[in-house]
Amino acid sequence: MFSRYQKADSARTRKPAPKAPEKASDVGKSANPVENLAQAIEAKKEPTRLRKAAPKSAAQPVASDKDRKRKERLQEIKLELHRELLENLNLSALESASEKDLRGEIQEITSETLQLRGIVLNREERSQLNQELFDEVTGLGPLETLLKDETVSDILVNGPQQIFVEREGKLQVSDITFKDEKHLMRIIDKIVSAVGRRVDESNPYVDARLADGSRFNAMVPPIAIDGSLVSIRKFKKDKLAIDDLVQFGAFTEEMAAYLQAAVATRLNIIVSGGTGSGKTTTLNALSSFIDNSERILTIEDTAELQLQQIHVGRMETRPPNVEGKGEVTPRDCIKNALRMRPDRIIVGETRGEEVIDMLQAMNTGHDGSMTTIHANNARDGISRLENMIAMAGIEMPLKAVRSQISGAVNLIVQASRLQDGSRRMVSITEITGMEGDVISMQEVFRYQRTGLTPDNKIIGHFTASGVRSHFAERFRMWGYDLPPSIYEPTVG
């Protein structure tokens, strides 16, 4: 076996499989039924003032001892096969090997190992074992299964033995693990080396992009104390359109009509929100209203935007190399973008001194530009912009800073991830100018929360504030005469 791909100096020595530690069985606790009845009667006497906790999910049946031992044994075999493959395969020769040949070699070593140990597997178990070994050699090992799972939106690794996944806005513990820290580090090195970056003790953190566009971030020991920390924000192949977001309940059709008018009439828009609140998804959806005749330039740290227009120029920043040279910052990209005749500039996220150039672009003929920032609400978003200008080291009077912001930004769209995992566009706020030293703002739409269901689902509805848009005349002149009824408050 591996005659074509085996290392010339490798010795096929089999090591005894490590013995899995035995698990202590749970010890049940006895209870007196008479005492339980008395306690129940006492509890009914006092009215319950606190909301009841969400009902716990039903306990899963415990696998039989025989099935558990079989699963542990298969795990041992898989780990040993992983080790033998890495020790004996000539990885450089695999680059020219076909997938069919490699799968054939893996199936041969699997069959021999199982035969030597007298283990009989059914077709499904054998196929799963061969697939896991193939992923280990050619892919990202245990992460391959999660990356292929369409229901998983985020993968969070806290050391080799603890992997969390996010499904429908809720974190869940995965049963997939790495063998040890060395195994996890090998997968991290495989990812970052593919994009020309490195991570080690001297450079313990890295931000990269997977082949499918998923966003990857890792931090390794000694900075990560209990094992390497990895987060993967999966890249969605199917871009969510405005109609999809309306159907999912992210906002209403009236809000969508207003946003279409705002984008089409070239208002400068900031999408504000916390981590995982859907800022990039919202920015993607808003960009669908841009006309194909316009030239758009995008600037991102990690390319995530999926614009569908014909004329789009994409730029990505670059971190410094090992010698601390070669860095390309968002500010460098924005400065160069201004010389490239853009109609609109879209910055994936504004978080530093590039805010100066972004505001200047919005103020100097590049109307319709958009960006995202981290903030809890519209007013905090303005404060964040002021702080970023101060962090850039530019000394300006506060009134001048606020005048610059009010002249550049027209609309702040607030996206939030609520406690039940749902994502909503909780506020659309217009910036109407200056009143003395304060930036004046008016909220046009908002999400009104009204309660909570017993299973912790948020009850609420979208409503207009009753205030007519400050840009209503602009909309009308551009051909978007919105009916006054969309500004009328609704009762849920």
C-alpha positions as CSV (number, residue, x, y, z in Angstrom):
1,M,0.0,0.0,0.0
2,F,1.0,3.6,-0.6
3,S,3.6,2.3,-3.0
4,R,3.1,5.3,-5.2
5,Y,2.8,7.9,-2.4
6,Q,4.8,6.4,0.5
7,K,7.9,8.2,1.7
8,A,11.1,6.6,0.6
9,D,12.6,6.4,4.1
10,S,9.4,5.6,6.1
11,A,9.2,2.5,8.1
12,R,5.7,1.1,8.5
13,T,5.7,0.3,12.2
14,R,2.4,-0.1,14.0
15,K,2.1,1.3,17.4
16,P,-0.4,-0.1,20.0
17,A,-3.6,1.9,20.1
18,P,-3.8,4.1,23.2
19,K,-6.2,2.8,25.7
20,A,-9.2,5.1,26.2
21,P,-9.8,6.2,29.8
22,E,-12.8,4.6,31.4
23,K,-15.7,6.9,32.2
24,A,-17.2,6.8,35.7
25,S,-20.9,6.1,35.6
26,D,-23.3,8.6,36.9
27,V,-24.6,7.9,40.4
28,G,-28.3,8.4,40.9
29,K,-29.7,10.1,43.9
30,S,-32.7,8.7,45.8
31,A,-35.6,11.0,46.9
32,N,-38.4,10.6,49.4
33,P,-41.7,10.8,47.6
34,V,-43.5,12.0,50.8
35,E,-41.1,14.9,51.2
36,N,-41.4,15.8,47.5
37,L,-45.2,15.9,47.9
38,A,-45.0,18.1,51.0
39,Q,-42.6,20.5,49.2
40,A,-44.9,20.7,46.2
41,I,-47.9,21.7,48.4
42,E,-45.8,24.4,50.2
43,A,-44.7,25.7,46.8
44,K,-48.3,26.2,45.7
45,K,-49.1,28.4,48.7
46,E,-46.9,31.2,47.5
47,P,-47.6,32.9,44.2
48,T,-44.8,32.7,41.6
49,R,-43.6,36.2,40.8
50,L,-40.7,35.3,38.5
51,R,-41.2,34.2,34.9
52,K,-40.8,30.4,34.6
53,A,-37.6,29.2,33.1
54,A,-37.7,27.8,29.6
55,P,-38.5,24.1,29.5
56,K,-35.5,21.9,29.2
57,S,-35.1,19.7,26.2
58,A,-35.8,16.0,26.8
59,A,-32.8,14.0,27.8
60,Q,-31.3,11.8,25.1
61,P,-31.3,8.1,25.6
62,V,-27.9,6.8,26.7
63,A,-26.3,4.4,24.3
64,S,-25.7,0.9,25.5
65,D,-22.4,-0.1,26.9
66,K,-21.6,-2.2,23.9
67,D,-22.3,0.6,21.4
68,R,-20.2,3.0,23.5
69,K,-17.3,0.7,23.6
70,R,-17.6,0.1,19.8
71,K,-17.6,3.9,19.2
72,E,-14.6,4.4,21.4
73,R,-12.8,1.6,19.6
74,L,-13.5,3.1,16.2
75,Q,-12.3,6.4,17.4
76,E,-9.0,4.8,18.4
77,I,-8.6,3.1,15.1
78,K,-9.3,6.4,13.2
79,L,-6.8,8.3,15.3
80,E,-4.1,5.6,14.7
81,L,-4.9,5.6,11.0
82,H,-4.6,9.4,10.9
83,R,-1.2,9.2,12.5
84,E,0.0,6.5,10.1
85,L,-1.2,8.4,7.1
86,L,0.7,11.5,8.1
87,E,3.9,9.6,8.9
88,N,4.0,7.5,5.8
89,L,2.4,9.6,3.0
90,N,4.6,11.7,0.8
91,L,2.4,14.8,0.9
92,S,4.3,16.5,-2.0
93,A,3.5,13.6,-4.3
94,L,-0.2,13.9,-3.4
95,E,-0.4,17.2,-5.3
96,S,-0.4,15.4,-8.6
97,A,-2.5,12.4,-7.4
98,S,-6.1,12.1,-8.5
99,E,-8.9,11.9,-5.9
100,K,-9.8,8.4,-7.1
101,D,-6.2,7.1,-6.6
102,L,-5.9,8.6,-3.1
103,R,-9.3,7.3,-2.0
104,G,-8.2,3.9,-3.3
105,E,-5.0,4.0,-1.2
106,I,-7.0,5.1,1.9
107,Q,-9.5,2.3,1.5
108,E,-6.7,-0.3,1.2
109,I,-4.9,0.8,4.5
110,T,-8.3,1.0,6.2
111,S,-9.2,-2.6,5.2
112,E,-5.9,-4.0,6.3
113,T,-6.0,-2.3,9.6
114,L,-9.5,-3.5,10.4
115,Q,-8.7,-7.0,9.3
116,L,-5.6,-7.1,11.6
117,R,-7.7,-6.1,14.5
118,G,-10.6,-8.3,13.7
119,I,-13.1,-5.5,13.6
120,V,-16.1,-5.8,11.3
121,L,-17.8,-2.6,10.1
122,N,-20.9,-2.2,8.0
123,R,-20.9,-0.3,4.8
124,E,-22.0,3.0,6.3
125,E,-19.3,2.9,9.1
126,R,-16.6,2.0,6.6
127,S,-17.6,4.7,4.2
128,Q,-17.6,7.3,7.0
129,L,-14.2,6.2,8.2
130,N,-12.7,6.5,4.7
131,Q,-14.3,9.9,4.2
132,E,-12.8,11.2,7.5
133,L,-9.4,9.9,6.6
134,F,-9.7,11.6,3.2
135,D,-10.7,14.9,4.8
136,E,-7.7,14.6,7.1
137,V,-5.2,14.2,4.3
138,T,-6.6,16.6,1.7
139,G,-9.0,18.9,3.6
140,L,-9.3,20.5,7.1
141,G,-9.8,17.3,9.0
142,P,-12.7,17.4,11.5
143,L,-13.7,20.8,10.3
144,E,-14.7,19.5,6.9
145,T,-17.9,18.0,8.1
146,L,-19.0,21.3,9.7
147,L,-18.0,23.4,6.7
148,K,-20.2,21.2,4.4
149,D,-23.1,21.5,6.8
150,E,-25.4,24.2,5.3
151,T,-27.2,24.7,8.7
152,V,-24.0,25.8,10.4
153,S,-23.2,29.6,10.2
154,D,-20.3,29.9,12.6
155,I,-17.7,27.4,13.9
156,L,-16.0,28.2,17.2
157,V,-13.1,26.1,18.4
158,N,-12.0,26.5,22.1
159,G,-9.0,24.1,22.2
160,P,-8.9,20.7,20.6
161,Q,-11.7,19.1,22.7
162,Q,-14.4,21.7,22.5
163,I,-16.0,22.8,19.3
164,F,-19.2,25.0,19.2
165,V,-21.4,25.6,16.2
166,E,-24.1,28.2,15.6
167,R,-27.4,27.1,14.1
168,E,-30.3,29.5,13.7
169,G,-28.7,32.0,16.0
170,K,-28.1,29.6,18.8
171,L,-24.7,28.1,19.9
172,Q,-24.5,24.3,20.3
173,V,-21.8,22.0,21.4
174,S,-20.5,19.7,18.6
175,D,-19.5,16.1,19.1
176,I,-16.6,16.6,16.7
177,T,-13.1,17.0,18.4
178,F,-9.5,17.1,17.5
179,K,-7.0,14.5,18.8
180,D,-4.9,17.0,20.6
181,E,-3.4,20.5,20.3
182,K,-0.8,19.4,17.8
183,H,-3.6,18.1,15.5
184,L,-5.4,21.4,15.8
185,M,-2.2,23.4,15.1
186,R,-1.6,21.4,12.0
187,I,-5.0,22.3,10.6
188,I,-4.4,26.0,11.4
189,D,-1.1,26.0,9.7
190,K,-2.6,24.3,6.7
191,I,-5.2,27.1,6.4
192,V,-2.9,30.1,6.9
193,S,-0.1,28.8,4.7
194,A,-2.5,28.5,1.8
195,V,-3.0,32.3,1.8
196,G,0.7,33.1,2.4
197,R,0.5,33.9,6.1
198,R,1.9,32.3,9.2
199,V,1.1,31.9,12.9
200,D,3.4,30.8,15.7
201,E,4.6,32.1,19.1
202,S,6.1,35.2,17.6
203,N,3.0,36.0,15.6
204,P,0.2,34.3,17.7
205,Y,-2.9,35.5,15.8
206,V,-3.9,35.6,12.2
207,D,-6.9,36.6,10.1
208,A,-7.4,34.8,6.8
209,R,-9.9,33.6,4.3
210,L,-10.8,30.0,3.3
211,A,-11.0,28.8,-0.3
212,D,-14.8,29.2,-0.3
213,G,-14.6,32.7,1.1
214,S,-15.3,31.9,4.7
215,R,-13.7,34.2,7.3
216,F,-11.1,32.6,9.5
217,N,-9.5,33.9,12.6
218,A,-7.1,32.1,15.0
219,M,-5.1,32.8,18.1
220,V,-2.6,30.2,19.4
221,P,-0.6,29.6,22.6
222,P,0.9,31.2,24.6
223,I,-1.7,33.9,24.1
224,A,-4.5,31.3,24.0
225,I,-4.1,29.7,27.4
226,D,-6.3,26.5,27.1
227,G,-5.5,25.7,23.5
228,S,-5.8,27.4,20.2
229,L,-8.9,29.5,19.6
230,V,-10.4,29.4,16.1
231,S,-13.5,31.2,14.7
232,I,-14.9,30.6,11.3
233,R,-17.7,32.8,9.9
234,K,-19.0,30.7,7.0
235,F,-19.5,32.2,3.6
236,K,-23.0,31.9,2.3
237,K,-23.2,30.7,-1.3
238,D,-26.6,32.1,-1.8
239,K,-26.8,35.8,-1.2
240,L,-29.9,36.9,0.7
241,A,-31.9,39.5,-1.2
242,I,-34.3,42.1,0.1
243,D,-37.3,39.8,-0.5
244,D,-35.6,37.1,1.5
245,L,-34.9,39.3,4.5
246,V,-38.5,40.6,4.4
247,Q,-39.8,37.0,4.4
248,F,-37.5,36.1,7.3
249,G,-38.9,39.1,9.3
250,A,-35.7,41.2,9.4
251,F,-37.8,44.2,8.3
252,T,-41.1,45.1,6.5
253,E,-42.0,45.8,2.9
254,E,-42.5,49.5,3.8
255,M,-39.0,49.7,5.3
256,A,-37.7,48.0,2.2
257,A,-39.4,50.6,-0.1
258,Y,-37.9,53.4,2.0
259,L,-34.4,51.9,1.9
260,Q,-34.7,51.4,-1.9
261,A,-35.5,55.1,-2.3
262,A,-32.6,56.0,0.1
263,V,-30.0,53.9,-1.9
264,A,-31.3,54.9,-5.3
265,T,-31.2,58.6,-4.5
266,R,-27.6,58.3,-3.3
267,L,-27.9,58.9,0.4
268,N,-24.8,58.1,2.4
269,I,-25.6,55.2,4.7
270,I,-24.0,53.6,7.7
271,V,-25.1,50.2,8.9
272,S,-24.5,50.0,12.6
273,G,-24.7,46.9,14.9
274,G,-22.9,44.4,17.1
275,T,-20.9,41.3,16.2
276,G,-23.0,38.8,14.4
277,S,-26.0,41.2,14.1
278,G,-26.1,40.9,10.3
279,K,-24.3,44.1,9.2
280,T,-22.6,42.6,6.2
281,T,-25.8,40.8,5.1
282,T,-27.7,44.1,5.4
283,L,-25.0,45.9,3.4
284,N,-25.2,43.3,0.7
285,A,-29.0,43.6,0.5
286,L,-28.8,47.4,0.3
287,S,-26.3,47.3,-2.5
288,S,-28.8,45.4,-4.7
289,F,-30.6,48.7,-5.2
290,I,-27.6,50.3,-6.9
291,D,-27.9,50.8,-10.6
292,N,-25.7,48.8,-13.0
293,S,-24.5,52.0,-14.6
294,E,-22.5,53.1,-11.5
295,R,-18.9,52.2,-10.8
296,I,-18.5,50.7,-7.3
297,L,-15.3,50.1,-5.4
298,T,-15.3,47.9,-2.3
299,I,-12.7,47.9,0.5
300,E,-12.6,45.1,3.1
301,D,-10.2,43.5,5.5
302,T,-11.6,40.1,4.4
303,A,-13.6,40.1,1.2
304,E,-17.2,39.2,2.2
305,L,-19.4,41.5,0.1
306,Q,-21.2,39.8,-2.8
307,L,-22.2,42.7,-5.1
308,Q,-24.1,41.6,-8.2
309,Q,-23.5,44.8,-10.3
310,I,-21.5,44.7,-13.5
311,H,-18.9,47.4,-12.6
312,V,-17.4,46.4,-9.3
313,G,-13.8,46.8,-8.2
314,R,-12.8,44.8,-5.1
315,M,-9.9,45.6,-2.8
316,E,-8.6,43.8,0.3
317,T,-6.2,45.1,2.9
318,R,-3.0,43.2,3.7
319,P,-1.3,42.8,7.1
320,P,2.5,43.4,7.5
321,N,4.9,40.5,6.8
322,V,7.3,38.9,9.2
323,E,9.7,41.9,8.9
324,G,6.8,44.3,9.6
325,K,6.7,45.6,6.1
326,G,4.3,45.5,3.2
327,E,1.1,46.4,5.2
328,V,-1.8,47.9,3.2
329,T,-4.3,49.6,5.4
330,P,-8.0,50.5,4.7
331,R,-6.9,54.1,4.6
332,D,-4.4,53.4,1.9
333,C,-7.1,51.7,-0.1
334,I,-9.6,54.5,0.3
335,K,-7.0,57.1,-0.8
336,N,-6.3,55.2,-3.9
337,A,-9.9,54.5,-4.6
338,L,-10.6,58.2,-4.7
339,R,-8.2,58.4,-7.7
340,M,-10.0,55.6,-9.5
341,R,-13.2,57.5,-10.5
342,P,-15.7,55.7,-8.3
343,D,-19.4,56.6,-8.2
344,R,-19.7,54.9,-4.8
345,I,-17.3,53.6,-2.3
346,I,-18.3,50.8,0.0
347,V,-16.1,50.0,3.0
348,G,-16.8,46.7,4.7
349,E,-16.1,48.0,8.1
350,T,-14.8,51.3,9.5
351,R,-12.9,50.9,12.7
352,G,-10.0,53.3,12.7
353,E,-8.3,56.3,11.2
354,E,-9.7,55.5,7.7
355,V,-12.9,57.2,9.0
356,I,-11.4,60.5,8.0
357,D,-11.0,59.6,4.4
358,M,-14.4,57.8,4.3
359,L,-16.2,61.0,5.6
360,Q,-14.3,63.1,3.1
361,A,-15.3,60.9,0.3
362,M,-18.9,61.2,1.3
363,N,-18.5,65.0,1.4
364,T,-16.7,65.4,-1.9
365,G,-19.0,64.1,-4.6
366,H,-19.1,60.4,-3.8
367,D,-22.7,60.3,-2.7
368,G,-24.3,57.0,-2.0
369,S,-21.3,55.5,-0.2
370,M,-21.9,53.0,2.5
371,T,-20.0,51.4,5.4
372,T,-20.6,49.5,8.7
373,I,-19.5,50.3,12.2
374,H,-19.9,48.6,15.6
375,A,-22.4,50.4,17.8
376,N,-25.4,49.7,19.9
377,N,-27.7,52.4,18.5
378,A,-27.7,55.4,16.2
379,R,-26.5,57.9,18.7
380,D,-23.7,55.6,19.9
381,G,-22.8,55.3,16.2
382,I,-22.2,59.0,16.0
383,S,-20.1,58.9,19.1
384,R,-18.1,56.1,17.7
385,L,-17.3,58.2,14.6
386,E,-16.2,61.1,16.8
387,N,-13.9,58.8,18.8
388,M,-12.4,57.3,15.7
389,I,-11.6,60.8,14.4
390,A,-9.9,61.6,17.7
391,M,-8.0,58.3,17.6
392,A,-6.6,59.3,14.2
393,G,-4.7,62.1,15.9
394,I,-6.4,64.9,14.1
395,E,-7.0,67.9,16.3
396,M,-10.3,69.5,15.4
397,P,-12.9,71.4,17.5
398,L,-15.8,69.1,18.5
399,K,-18.2,71.3,16.6
400,A,-16.2,71.0,13.4
401,V,-16.0,67.2,13.8
402,R,-19.8,67.0,14.3
403,S,-20.4,69.3,11.4
404,Q,-18.3,67.1,9.2
405,I,-20.2,64.0,10.3
406,S,-23.7,65.6,9.9
407,G,-22.7,66.8,6.4
408,A,-21.4,63.4,5.3
409,V,-23.8,60.8,6.8
410,N,-27.5,60.9,5.9
411,L,-28.9,57.6,7.3
412,I,-28.0,55.1,10.1
413,V,-29.5,51.6,9.8
414,Q,-29.3,49.8,13.1
415,A,-29.1,46.0,13.0
416,S,-29.3,43.9,16.1
417,R,-29.2,40.3,17.2
418,L,-31.9,39.8,19.8
419,Q,-31.7,37.5,22.8
420,D,-33.6,34.7,21.0
421,G,-31.0,34.6,18.2
422,S,-33.2,36.4,15.7
423,R,-31.7,39.3,13.7
424,R,-33.8,42.5,13.2
425,M,-33.4,45.9,11.7
426,V,-34.4,47.6,14.9
427,S,-34.1,51.2,13.8
428,I,-33.7,53.5,10.7
429,T,-32.6,57.0,11.8
430,E,-32.0,60.1,9.6
431,I,-29.4,62.7,10.4
432,T,-31.1,66.1,9.7
433,G,-28.3,68.5,10.4
434,M,-27.0,70.5,13.4
435,E,-28.8,72.3,16.2
436,G,-26.1,74.3,17.9
437,D,-23.3,71.9,18.9
438,V,-25.5,68.8,18.7
439,I,-26.2,66.6,15.7
440,S,-30.0,66.4,15.2
441,M,-31.5,63.0,14.3
442,Q,-35.0,61.6,13.8
443,E,-36.1,58.0,13.9
444,V,-38.3,57.0,10.9
445,F,-38.8,53.2,11.6
446,R,-38.2,51.0,14.6
447,Y,-38.8,47.5,16.0
448,Q,-41.2,47.7,19.0
449,R,-40.8,44.8,21.5
450,T,-44.0,43.9,23.3
451,G,-43.2,40.7,25.3
452,L,-41.6,37.3,25.5
453,T,-43.1,33.8,24.9
454,P,-42.6,31.0,27.5
455,D,-39.9,29.5,25.2
456,N,-38.0,32.8,25.2
457,K,-39.1,34.0,21.7
458,I,-39.4,37.7,21.4
459,I,-42.8,39.2,20.6
460,G,-42.8,42.5,18.7
461,H,-43.6,44.4,15.5
462,F,-42.2,47.0,13.2
463,T,-43.7,50.4,13.2
464,A,-43.1,53.9,11.8
465,S,-42.5,56.7,14.2
466,G,-45.1,59.0,12.5
467,V,-42.4,61.5,11.4
468,R,-42.3,62.3,7.7
469,S,-38.9,61.6,6.1
470,H,-36.5,64.6,6.0
471,F,-35.5,63.4,2.5
472,A,-39.1,63.1,1.2
473,E,-38.7,65.9,-1.3
474,R,-35.4,64.4,-2.5
475,F,-37.2,61.1,-3.0
476,R,-39.9,62.8,-5.0
477,M,-37.5,64.6,-7.3
478,W,-35.7,61.4,-8.1
479,G,-38.9,59.6,-8.9
480,Y,-39.5,57.8,-5.7
481,D,-42.7,59.4,-4.4
482,L,-43.4,57.3,-1.3
483,P,-47.0,57.3,0.0
484,P,-47.5,59.1,3.3
485,S,-49.1,56.0,4.8
486,I,-45.7,54.2,5.2
487,Y,-44.8,56.8,7.9
488,E,-48.0,56.1,9.9
489,P,-47.4,54.2,13.2
490,T,-48.9,50.7,13.4
491,V,-50.2,48.8,16.4
492,G,-49.1,45.2,16.8
